[in-house]
């Protein structure tokens, strides 16, 4: 039987870096999803205020296994 995964898209943010924004997305997903197998950063953006980046954002596709009963 083939493995099946489901993907959800989450946006993470951090005042520190894109990496921390991606990590925040994975940590938030892990609160409600079991069996996360991968994370794919599909885009990055930033909020700029007064010539400085104040918030980093990443859009992340989170893959996790599909649980089957029976």
Secondary structure, 3 states (H helix, E strand, C coil): CCCCEEEEEEEEEECCCHHHHHHHHHHHHHCCCCCEEEEEEEEEEEEEECCEEEEEEEEEEEEEECCCCC
